[in-house]
């Protein structure tokens, strides 16, 4: 990943484009390019893989530039987010489940361990 990062930054510096790359502009560019990526799937699942890869590369390029501008390592922030998500989405509650973590928490609060199953009949 370091080689890719260096190449993207060099490409930008060689063209003196860094002057246009405020964090806000880079964030906007990520959204714009994400929209172009989504457009590849607009009407059906028949997509041009080459076009999808080009748009995905644009999104990643801007993400690399934004991380650089914020002086953060993508590897660090991705790993930190994965750690946070592993707490929000424990395997035993989220495996095979597409619910958002807040819904998983609400289910647990409403029905902690399904108390009716744990009561012994006498």
C-alpha positions in Angstrom: 0.0 0.0 0.0 2.9 2.3 0.7 4.0 2.2 -2.9 0.5 3.1 -4.1 0.3 6.0 -1.6 3.7 7.4 -2.8 2.7 7.1 -6.4 -0.7 8.9 -5.9 1.0 11.7 -3.9 3.8 12.1 -6.4 1.2 12.3 -9.3 -0.5 15.1 -7.4 2.6 17.0 -6.5 4.1 16.7 -10.0 1.0 18.6 -11.3 0.9 21.1 -8.4 -2.7 20.0 -7.6 -2.1 19.9 -3.8 -3.2 23.6 -3.7 -6.7 22.5 -4.6 -6.8 19.6 -2.2 -8.3 20.9 1.1 -9.9 18.2 3.3 -13.3 19.5 2.3 -12.5 19.4 -1.4 -11.1 15.9 -1.1 -14.2 14.7 0.8 -16.4 16.2 -1.9 -14.3 14.4 -4.5 -14.8 11.1 -2.7 -18.5 11.5 -2.8 -18.5 12.6 -6.4 -16.4 9.6 -7.5 -18.5 7.3 -5.3 -21.6 8.5 -7.2 -19.8 7.7 -10.5 -19.0 4.3 -9.1 -22.7 3.8 -8.1 -23.8 4.9 -11.6 -22.1 1.7 -13.0 -24.8 -0.3 -11.2 -27.7 2.1 -11.8 -30.1 0.0 -13.8 -29.1 -3.6 -13.3 -26.4 -6.0 -12.2 -24.8 -6.0 -15.7 -21.8 -3.8 -15.2 -18.6 -3.0 -17.0 -15.9 -4.3 -14.7 -13.2 -2.1 -16.2 -15.4 1.0 -15.6 -16.1 -0.1 -12.1 -12.4 -0.6 -11.4 -11.6 2.9 -12.8 -14.2 4.5 -10.6 -13.1 2.5 -7.6 -9.6 3.6 -8.2 -10.7 7.2 -8.2 -12.4 6.8 -4.8 -9.3 5.1 -3.4 -7.0 7.8 -4.8 -9.0 10.5 -3.1 -9.1 8.6 0.1 -5.3 8.2 0.1 -4.9 12.0 -0.6 -7.4 12.8 2.2 -5.6 10.6 4.7 -2.3 12.2 3.7 -3.7 15.7 4.1 -5.0 14.8 7.6 -1.6 13.3 8.4 -3.1 9.9 9.3 -2.1 6.4 8.1 -4.9 4.6 6.3 -3.7 1.3 7.8 -4.1 2.7 11.3 -7.5 4.2 10.9 -8.9 1.2 9.1 -7.6 -1.2 11.8 -9.0 1.1 14.5 -12.4 1.1 12.8 -12.3 -2.7 12.4 -11.6 -2.9 16.2 -14.5 -0.6 16.9 -16.8 -2.5 14.6 -15.9 -5.8 16.2 -17.2 -4.4 19.5 -20.4 -3.1 17.9 -20.9 -6.2 15.9 -19.9 -9.3 18.0 -19.9 -12.4 15.9 -22.5 -14.2 18.1 -25.1 -11.4 17.5 -24.3 -10.3 14.0 -23.2 -13.3 12.0 -25.5 -13.7 9.0 -27.5 -10.6 10.2 -27.6 -7.3 8.4 -29.1 -5.3 11.2 -27.3 -2.1 12.3 -25.6 -2.4 15.7 -28.2 -0.1 17.3 -30.9 -2.6 16.4 -28.8 -5.5 17.8 -28.4 -3.6 21.0 -32.1 -2.8 21.1 -32.9 -6.5 20.7 -30.6 -7.4 23.5 -32.1 -4.8 25.8 -35.7 -5.8 25.0 -35.0 -9.5 25.4 -31.7 -10.1 27.3 -31.0 -13.8 26.8 -34.7 -14.3 26.2 -35.5 -14.6 29.8 -38.6 -16.8 29.2 -36.4 -19.6 27.9 -34.2 -19.4 31.0 -37.0 -19.7 33.6 -37.5 -23.2 35.0 -41.1 -24.4 35.3 -42.1 -25.6 38.7 
